[in-house]
Amino acid sequence: MNAATQILEARPDQRGVDHAVLSMAIDALQDVVVVTTTCADACLEAPGSDDRVDCIRVCNDAADVAGTTSRVLSRTGPTVEGTRALVDATAKLLSETSAVCAEHGDDHKHARVSSDVTARAAQALAALQAAVASATLDS
């Protein structure tokens, strides 16, 4: 059992959301923080970094937004309307980041890894949104 699941299950309020789905999203977002920060740094170190300004920018944005979203989800869960909007926006940003990084993935392994990790996180957020929608319908 991962740390996010352990702490979510230890909370006194359950928030009505599947902890496995929520912790998967939180973990995926934390992976994005590490991977996109590293990808942006690697782009800066590579020769011709001017060609990857767009990649550096979206990676930095993705790292900041993913970190914030993971912390908000850890506190409030996805049951608050504003939090759901944040999750939607984060998923959209991560999909865009994945596409930008994929453009450089053939030449730079770090960009390929970043593309894969951001795409997986976007999928984890989509699964979380679906679980919240399903829980809302069941209520």
Backbone as CSV, one residue per row, in Angstrom:
resi,resn,N_x,N_y,N_z,CA_x,CA_y,CA_z,C_x,C_y,C_z
1,MET,0.851,-1.171,0.000,0.000,0.000,0.000,0.900,1.237,0.000
2,ASN,0.611,2.179,-0.915,1.452,3.368,-0.987,1.094,4.363,0.117
3,ALA,1.954,5.358,0.289,1.787,6.319,1.381,0.504,7.131,1.236
4,ALA,0.159,7.519,0.010,-1.073,8.306,-0.190,-2.295,7.501,0.235
5,THR,-2.344,6.237,-0.120,-3.476,5.395,0.278,-3.517,5.236,1.791
6,GLN,-2.364,5.012,2.411,-2.319,4.850,3.863,-2.880,6.076,4.583
7,ILE,-2.462,7.261,4.170,-2.904,8.449,4.873,-4.366,8.756,4.569
8,LEU,-4.805,8.503,3.351,-6.212,8.741,3.021,-7.127,7.823,3.825
9,GLU,-6.712,6.576,4.004,-7.523,5.637,4.778,-7.476,5.936,6.267
10,ALA,-6.459,6.670,6.709,-6.354,7.023,8.123,-7.167,8.272,8.469
11,ARG,-7.651,8.975,7.449,-8.447,10.190,7.687,-9.762,9.824,8.371
12,PRO,-10.227,10.678,9.248,-11.515,10.404,9.895,-12.696,10.581,8.936
13,ASP,-12.571,11.452,7.930,-13.643,11.626,6.953,-13.250,10.927,5.667
14,GLN,-14.139,10.184,5.111,-13.811,9.369,3.944,-14.040,10.079,2.617
15,ARG,-14.805,11.155,2.608,-15.040,11.987,1.433,-15.778,11.288,0.303
16,GLY,-16.153,10.064,0.460,-16.960,9.387,-0.544,-16.252,9.078,-1.853
17,VAL,-14.942,9.110,-1.868,-14.188,8.853,-3.088,-13.315,7.625,-2.868
18,ASP,-13.228,6.790,-3.873,-12.386,5.593,-3.813,-10.940,6.015,-3.553
19,HIS,-10.404,5.581,-2.429,-9.043,5.975,-2.054,-8.001,5.503,-3.053
20,ALA,-8.212,4.365,-3.649,-7.235,3.849,-4.614,-7.149,4.783,-5.825
21,VAL,-8.287,5.250,-6.294,-8.312,6.152,-7.450,-7.705,7.505,-7.077
22,LEU,-8.065,8.016,-5.903,-7.536,9.298,-5.452,-6.024,9.223,-5.223
23,SER,-5.559,8.177,-4.572,-4.119,8.072,-4.314,-3.338,7.849,-5.604
24,MET,-3.934,7.161,-6.576,-3.265,6.971,-7.861,-3.071,8.335,-8.547
25,ALA,-4.086,9.188,-8.456,-3.977,10.518,-9.056,-2.916,11.347,-8.339
26,ILE,-2.929,11.310,-7.012,-1.946,12.072,-6.236,-0.531,11.585,-6.549
27,ASP,-0.324,10.283,-6.576,1.001,9.736,-6.893,1.436,10.124,-8.309
28,ALA,0.511,10.052,-9.259,0.836,10.407,-10.646,1.236,11.879,-10.740
29,LEU,0.551,12.731,-9.990,0.888,14.155,-9.990,2.264,14.398,-9.381
30,GLN,2.595,13.668,-8.324,3.922,13.809,-7.723,5.009,13.343,-8.690
31,ASP,4.720,12.294,-9.454,5.668,11.857,-10.484,5.884,12.954,-11.519
32,VAL,4.802,13.645,-11.885,4.905,14.737,-12.850,5.830,15.829,-12.325
33,VAL,5.728,16.153,-11.059,6.581,17.198,-10.477,8.050,16.852,-10.700
34,VAL,8.424,15.642,-10.363,9.827,15.221,-10.478,10.260,15.143,-11.940
35,VAL,9.462,14.494,-12.743,9.855,14.240,-14.130,9.902,15.522,-14.959
36,THR,8.901,16.374,-14.833,8.903,17.589,-15.655,9.955,18.593,-15.182
37,THR,10.217,18.633,-13.895,11.298,19.495,-13.400,12.628,19.034,-13.987
38,THR,12.841,17.732,-13.977,14.076,17.162,-14.516,14.152,17.349,-16.023
39,CYS,13.039,17.186,-16.711,13.018,17.351,-18.168,13.377,18.793,-18.545
40,ALA,12.775,19.757,-17.861,13.087,21.162,-18.158,14.564,21.440,-17.926
41,ASP,15.111,20.915,-16.857,16.524,21.112,-16.556,17.405,20.459,-17.610
42,ALA,17.031,19.264,-18.035,17.806,18.565,-19.066,17.751,19.325,-20.390
43,CYS,16.597,19.902,-20.699,16.490,20.709,-21.919,17.428,21.905,-21.872
44,LEU,17.545,22.511,-20.698,18.434,23.662,-20.551,19.899,23.286,-20.737
45,GLU,20.244,22.074,-20.342,21.637,21.632,-20.438,22.017,21.135,-21.824
46,ALA,21.024,20.758,-22.617,21.309,20.199,-23.935,21.713,21.306,-24.907
47,PRO,22.589,20.978,-25.843,22.958,21.974,-26.863,21.712,22.389,-27.652
48,GLY,21.640,23.646,-27.998,20.509,24.126,-28.781,19.228,24.222,-27.990
49,SER,19.327,24.581,-26.719,18.131,24.624,-25.870,17.115,25.646,-26.350
50,ASP,17.535,26.581,-27.199,16.590,27.557,-27.747,15.469,26.866,-28.518
51,ASP,15.761,25.703,-29.064,14.759,24.949,-29.824,13.710,24.308,-28.922
52,ARG,13.969,24.309,-27.618,13.059,23.628,-26.696,12.458,24.566,-25.657
53,VAL,12.390,25.837,-25.981,11.818,26.813,-25.050,10.396,26.425,-24.694
54,ASP,9.622,25.987,-25.696,8.234,25.587,-25.430,8.169,24.397,-24.484
55,CYS,9.067,23.464,-24.629,9.109,22.290,-23.752,9.476,22.698,-22.326
56,ILE,10.452,23.572,-22.205,10.878,24.034,-20.879,9.730,24.747,-20.175
57,ARG,9.043,25.602,-20.899,7.930,26.349,-20.297,6.804,25.423,-19.842
58,VAL,6.369,24.510,-20.719,5.238,23.656,-20.315,5.649,22.709,-19.201
59,CYS,6.893,22.264,-19.206,7.350,21.386,-18.121,7.358,22.134,-16.786
60,ASN,7.839,23.368,-16.798,7.821,24.150,-15.563,6.393,24.407,-15.092
61,ASP,5.503,24.730,-16.021,4.094,24.931,-15.661,3.480,23.642,-15.121
62,ALA,3.765,22.532,-15.791,3.206,21.243,-15.359,3.692,20.886,-13.959
63,ALA,4.961,21.120,-13.676,5.498,20.805,-12.347,4.801,21.632,-11.281
64,ASP,4.645,22.922,-11.534,4.005,23.794,-10.549,2.538,23.421,-10.337
65,VAL,1.815,23.239,-11.425,0.377,22.952,-11.321,0.136,21.560,-10.740
66,ALA,0.939,20.582,-11.138,0.772,19.226,-10.606,1.037,19.201,-9.106
67,GLY,2.063,19.910,-8.673,2.356,19.965,-7.239,1.223,20.594,-6.456
68,THR,0.715,21.686,-6.962,-0.406,22.355,-6.293,-1.637,21.464,-6.276
69,THR,-1.956,20.859,-7.390,-3.149,20.013,-7.473,-3.036,18.812,-6.543
70,SER,-1.855,18.213,-6.455,-1.701,17.058,-5.560,-1.909,17.467,-4.108
71,ARG,-1.414,18.643,-3.748,-1.603,19.107,-2.367,-3.065,19.427,-2.079
72,VAL,-3.748,20.047,-3.031,-5.170,20.353,-2.836,-5.977,19.058,-2.723
73,LEU,-5.694,18.098,-3.578,-6.403,16.817,-3.511,-6.133,16.106,-2.190
74,SER,-4.945,16.256,-1.655,-4.613,15.636,-0.372,-5.421,16.245,0.767
75,ARG,-5.772,17.516,0.621,-6.543,18.207,1.674,-8.047,18.059,1.492
76,THR,-8.517,18.393,0.309,-9.971,18.503,0.130,-10.589,17.349,-0.625
77,GLY,-9.772,16.581,-1.327,-10.341,15.579,-2.210,-11.000,16.275,-3.384
78,PRO,-11.536,15.509,-4.308,-12.108,16.090,-5.524,-13.598,16.400,-5.416
79,THR,-14.129,16.502,-4.205,-15.571,16.655,-4.056,-16.039,18.103,-4.056
80,VAL,-15.129,19.049,-3.992,-15.468,20.463,-4.016,-15.471,20.933,-5.471
81,GLU,-16.465,21.711,-5.859,-16.597,22.132,-7.258,-15.331,22.810,-7.776
82,GLY,-14.750,23.716,-7.005,-13.531,24.386,-7.435,-12.374,23.424,-7.625
83,THR,-12.309,22.418,-6.784,-11.248,21.421,-6.917,-11.442,20.613,-8.192
84,ARG,-12.678,20.286,-8.514,-12.930,19.558,-9.766,-12.497,20.396,-10.966
85,ALA,-12.720,21.711,-10.904,-12.276,22.592,-11.988,-10.746,22.605,-12.078
86,LEU,-10.084,22.602,-10.929,-8.625,22.546,-10.902,-8.129,21.242,-11.520
87,VAL,-8.775,20.142,-11.182,-8.392,18.843,-11.745,-8.581,18.841,-13.259
88,ASP,-9.695,19.394,-13.734,-9.924,19.484,-15.180,-8.824,20.297,-15.863
89,ALA,-8.507,21.445,-15.294,-7.478,22.310,-15.880,-6.113,21.630,-15.856
90,THR,-5.818,20.942,-14.777,-4.538,20.234,-14.663,-4.448,19.132,-15.706
91,ALA,-5.519,18.371,-15.866,-5.525,17.298,-16.869,-5.283,17.861,-18.263
92,LYS,-5.899,18.991,-18.560,-5.714,19.623,-19.866,-4.266,20.073,-20.045
93,LEU,-3.698,20.704,-19.027,-2.304,21.145,-19.097,-1.358,19.954,-19.264
94,LEU,-1.626,18.867,-18.563,-0.753,17.692,-18.664,-0.845,17.054,-20.043
95,SER,-2.028,17.048,-20.629,-2.169,16.527,-22.001,-1.375,17.381,-22.985
96,GLU,-1.446,18.699,-22.805,-0.673,19.601,-23.669,0.828,19.398,-23.458
97,THR,1.226,19.227,-22.222,2.643,19.008,-21.916,3.123,17.716,-22.565
98,SER,2.310,16.691,-22.479,2.660,15.411,-23.095,2.889,15.573,-24.594
99,ALA,2.022,16.325,-25.245,2.147,16.523,-26.690,3.411,17.305,-27.044
100,VAL,3.704,18.358,-26.286,4.899,19.162,-26.553,6.159,18.327,-26.336
101,CYS,6.191,17.586,-25.236,7.366,16.752,-24.951,7.531,15.650,-25.994
102,ALA,6.431,15.119,-26.481,6.494,14.058,-27.492,7.185,14.549,-28.768
103,GLU,7.057,15.843,-29.057,7.715,16.405,-30.244,9.232,16.266,-30.174
104,HIS,9.777,16.215,-28.981,11.223,16.113,-28.784,11.646,14.699,-28.364
105,GLY,10.684,13.813,-28.224,10.951,12.485,-27.686,11.838,11.603,-28.523
106,ASP,11.845,11.804,-29.837,12.708,10.987,-30.689,14.185,11.320,-30.474
107,ASP,14.447,12.572,-30.136,15.832,13.023,-29.975,16.312,13.025,-28.531
108,HIS,15.358,13.088,-27.590,15.731,13.236,-26.183,14.904,12.292,-25.317
109,LYS,15.583,11.335,-24.723,14.897,10.341,-23.899,14.132,10.998,-22.747
110,HIS,14.691,12.034,-22.131,14.009,12.690,-21.014,12.669,13.271,-21.450
111,ALA,12.586,13.769,-22.673,11.320,14.307,-23.178,10.312,13.177,-23.409
112,ARG,10.790,12.039,-23.851,9.916,10.875,-24.053,9.353,10.403,-22.716
113,VAL,10.204,10.345,-21.698,9.748,9.952,-20.359,8.725,10.962,-19.848
114,SER,9.018,12.241,-20.018,8.110,13.290,-19.562,6.761,13.186,-20.280
115,SER,6.787,12.931,-21.558,5.544,12.773,-22.320,4.716,11.616,-21.773
116,ASP,5.357,10.499,-21.517,4.649,9.319,-20.997,4.073,9.567,-19.604
117,VAL,4.869,10.166,-18.730,4.432,10.388,-17.345,3.292,11.401,-17.285
118,THR,3.376,12.467,-18.067,2.295,13.453,-18.051,1.023,12.889,-18.661
119,ALA,1.146,12.057,-19.679,-0.040,11.422,-20.261,-0.699,10.479,-19.254
120,ARG,0.106,9.706,-18.525,-0.450,8.800,-17.506,-1.142,9.582,-16.394
121,ALA,-0.565,10.705,-16.004,-1.184,11.517,-14.956,-2.509,12.103,-15.444
122,ALA,-2.555,12.539,-16.676,-3.811,13.052,-17.232,-4.876,11.960,-17.223
123,GLN,-4.471,10.737,-17.536,-5.408,9.610,-17.501,-5.859,9.315,-16.069
124,ALA,-4.955,9.416,-15.111,-5.320,9.188,-13.710,-6.312,10.242,-13.230
125,LEU,-6.133,11.476,-13.682,-7.078,12.536,-13.318,-8.434,12.311,-13.979
126,ALA,-8.439,11.816,-15.203,-9.703,11.495,-15.873,-10.434,10.376,-15.128
127,ALA,-9.694,9.396,-14.653,-10.305,8.309,-13.877,-10.878,8.839,-12.567
128,LEU,-10.168,9.773,-11.953,-10.656,10.381,-10.715,-11.942,11.156,-10.971
129,GLN,-11.964,11.931,-12.023,-13.178,12.689,-12.356,-14.349,11.749,-12.632
130,ALA,-14.096,10.646,-13.311,-15.150,9.662,-13.572,-15.656,9.038,-12.278
131,ALA,-14.744,8.744,-11.364,-15.141,8.153,-10.071,-15.976,9.140,-9.274
132,VAL,-15.602,10.412,-9.309,-16.372,11.434,-8.593,-17.757,11.571,-9.217
133,ALA,-17.824,11.585,-10.528,-19.115,11.701,-11.218,-19.996,10.505,-10.890
134,SER,-19.410,9.332,-10.863,-20.163,8.118,-10.538,-20.656,8.154,-9.102
135,ALA,-19.805,8.585,-8.174,-20.191,8.683,-6.767,-21.305,9.694,-6.579
136,THR,-21.259,10.778,-7.343,-22.283,11.823,-7.267,-23.615,11.299,-7.776
137,LEU,-23.573,10.508,-8.845,-24.798,9.927,-9.390,-25.407,8.899,-8.437
138,ASP,-24.535,8.163,-7.743,-25.005,7.132,-6.816,-25.608,7.718,-5.549
139,SER,-25.272,8.968,-5.244,-25.747,9.586,-3.997,-27.206,9.948,-4.058
